[in-house]
Amino acid sequence: MILIESDRRKASFLREAARHLDCTGVTVIAERIEGQRLQGKVITARALAPLEKLVAYAEPLLEPGGICLFLKGRDFSREIEDARRFWNMRISVFPSATSDSGKILKLDEVSRVQ
């Protein structure tokens, strides 16, 4: 698992939490997501950016056949509508276990609108 966190204090916390919980195989990168050249089967983010921008960050990192899992708030429908102007994607919406107004968006088949 690779965690990317640009705030060095938060990245330090993530490293310490992984060490304390004995989570082997966790790498924390204290850099911005833009410009990363890694690829993964699952890309997730919370409280990072509007959906349109999240997909732009995630798409180059997503392995073929991979999925994105994004936690969104009460404006998720508007964010989906805005993102569809630039992105083709299949979206499944799931309730959040921690927020009545929050949703978890599962995106797959992501591609740019031509």
C-alpha positions, 0 to 999 in steps of 0.5 A, a space after each residue: 500500500 502506498 500512501 501519498 500525503 503532501 503535508 510532512 507532519 501528516 505523512 510522519 503521523 501515517 508512518 508512525 501509525 503504520 509502524 505502531 500497528 505493525 502494518 508491513 508493506 506500507 510506504 508513505 510518500 511525502 509529496 504532492 500527487 501531481 507528477 507521481 508515476 506509480 500505478 495501482 488497482 485502487 485509488 482512494 482519496 478523502 477531502 482532497 478536491 472536487 470529483 472532476 479534479 480527483 479523477 484528473 489526479 487519479 486517472 494517470 495512476 489507475 491500472 487498467 481495470 482498476 477502480 477509484 473510491 472517493 468519499 464525498 459529502 452532500 454535494 456529491 450529485 453536483 460533483 458527479 454532474 460537473 465531472 461528467 463534462 470531462 470524464 466518462 466513468 461508471 459510478 456506483 454510489 454507496 452510503 457512508 458508515 460515518 456520515 448521513 450525508 456522506 457517500 462513497 463513490 466507486 468509479 471504474 471504466 474511467 476515460 477522458 471525454 473526447 
